[in-house]
Amino acid sequence: MSELRIPPLLAEAVERQGGKRRAWLDRLPEMVADLAERWSLRLSEPFEPGGVGGWVAPALGPADEDLVLKVGWRHPEGEHEADWLRINKGRGSVLLHAAETFEDTSVLLIERARPGRELGRSEPEPRQDEIVSGLLTRFWVPPPAGHPFQTLTEMCDQWAAEYEEEPRTELDPGLAADGVALFRSLPREAGQDALLLTDLHAANILSAEREPWLVID
């Protein structure tokens, strides 16, 4: 590619946020070129319309492996995506081939799902629910020792504290207080520890050949 094309959703997200995101986008062509050279990748044009979090494009590896390169703006929600992919080892998800993280960027080189039809656009909602729930149960495995993941208790405590700092005035105060209390108490009542996916939805699941459906994010 002579000039790095920026998909519209990514361009719009950077335009809204500006600042550091703009500086990151300015460096993106150099980062992509460096990764392609170091990992011996032959890149195609990015997927359209793309996503808001990063630049994602098909790639062929040095042995003609069918891959996808994801170069993303580093953010808390995706901080441990590579860690989870390593643990999952392709069980209902794409395989991880390589990963790298630096100051404001996270990079994944992953298996490409083909034919790659998005679940949310190709199946009716009842069927989507069946597929998502079936995948979820496969991912509920005990977290390994020394894992880097935040606990659900910590996440819910954080969300509850954020609400208490800026409560929604349109909500009934009593009901809201009860809801916040449940956020704090329910995770502490769990009888077992298991890995959870916090951003699994039909747009993040694609049709594939190795398995009928694979989680990509």
N, C-alpha and C positions, 0 to 999 in steps of 0.2 A: 504494500500500500504506500503510495507516494505521500499522501496526506491523511492524517488520522481523522476519520469521520466521527463526529459526536452525535449519538442518537438524540432525538428531540426531548424525550423525558429527562435524560440526564442534563442536557443543556438548560432546560427550564428549571430544574431543581437547583442547579448552580447559580442561575440568574437570580432566583428568589433569595438564596442564602448569602451569596456574595462572599466578601472577605476571604477567609482561609480556603473556602471551597473554590473560589475563583483562582487563587494561586495554585491550588492543587490541579485544577483543570489545565492550567497553563503548562504544568510540568508533565501532564499525562502522556503526550506523544513521546517524550524522551523516555519515560518509564516503560511504556509498552515496547518501544524499540529495543531497549536494554534487555527486557525479559525475553523477547523473541530471539535475540542473539544468544543469550546465556543458555536458554533451554532448547535452542535449535528448533524453533517453531515457525511454521508457515501459516500466517494469519490470514483470515478472510475478513470481509467487512463485518462490522458489529451487527448483532441482532437488532431489529427494529420493531417497535419504537424504543426498545431498551427499557432500562429501569432507572430509578432515581438515585440508586446507591452507588453505581459504578459502571464501568465500561466492560461489556461482555461480548466476546466474539468467538466463532469457531476457529479451531487451530488443528494443524496436523503436526504430530511429533516427529522426531528424527527417524522412527521406524514406521511412519505413516499411521500412528495411533490417532484415533478420532477423538479429539479433545475440545474443551472449552476453556478459554482464559478469562478469568474474572479479575479485574483490577478495580478495587473499590475504595471509596472514602471510608476510613476507619471509624467505626461507631460502636457503642456498647452492645447493641443487639446482635451484631455479627462478630463480636470479639473472639468467640471460641468455636466458630463454625468449622475450622479445620480440625480442631481437637475432636469434635463430635464425629466428623467424617472418618477420622482415623480409627476411632473406637468402633464405629458401626461397620466398617469394612465392606461397604456395598450391599448390606442387607436391607433392601428396600430404598436405598439411596444411591446416588452416583458415587463412583470410586474416586478417591483423592489420589492424584499423581504427584503433586508438589504443592507447597505452600510457602509463603513468605510474608512477614509483617515488618514494616518499618514505621517511622514516626507517625504519619497520617494516612497510611495506605496499607490495605491488606490484599494479598494476591492469592488466588486459588487456580490451580490447573486441575481440571476435573474431567471425568468421563463425559462424553457427549451422549445424550439420550436421543435415540432415533426410533421411530419417526419424529418424536418430539412434540406431539400434540398436547396442548395444555388441557389438563383435566377440566378446568372451569369453563372451557369453551367447547368441549367435545362430548360431555355427558350431562344428562339431566341431574338436577340437584339431589334427588334421593340416591342416585347411584354415586354421586360425588361423596355423599356422607358415608356410604358403605366403604368406599375405597380409602378415604381418609382415616376412618376409624380402624380399618384393618391394618393400615400402615402403623398407626399410633401404637397399637398393642404389640407390634413387633419391636418397637423402639423402647418399650418399658423394660429396660434391663438395669441391674444394679450398677451404680456408678463405680468405676475402678478406683482403687486406692490412689490418693494423691491427685485426684481430678481437679481441674481448674474452674469448674462451673459454680456459679452462684446458686444458692439454695432457693427453693420456692418461698420459704419463710422470710429470707432476706428480701426477696423481690416484693412480696406482699407488704412487709413492714415499710419498705421504701414508698410504695404506692399509697399506702394509708397515710404516711407522714406528709406526702405531697398534697393529698386531698385536704388534710387538716390545716395546712398552711394556706391553701386557697380553696375554701369550700365553695360548692356550687349553690348560689343563692336560690335557684329555681327548684331545688330539691327539698323535701321535707326534712328538717334537721334531725328529727328522731329516727327516721328511716335511714338517713345517711350515717348517723352514729352507729346504728345497728350493723349496717353494711361494713363500715370500717372495722368494727369489732370482730366481725366474721373473717375479714381479710387477715386479721392478726392471729385469730385462734385456729381456724380450720387447717392451715398447713402444719401446725404443731400437733395435730391429732392423727396424722398419717401413720399407718402401721408398718410401712416399709419405705425404703428409699429406692427411687427409680429415676432414670433420666427422662426429662420431659422436653418436648419441642415447643417453644413459645411463639413460633411464627409459621405454623404449618397450615396452609390453606390450598385451595384448588389451583391457584395460579403458580404455586411452587412445586407442582407435581406434573411430570411429563410422561407420555407414553414411551415405551422403550422395547428393545428386543430381548435383553438379558432377563428382564422381569417385565410384566405388563405395565407397571407404573413405577417411576423412580422419583424420589424427592431430590430436588436440585439446589435447595437453599436452606 
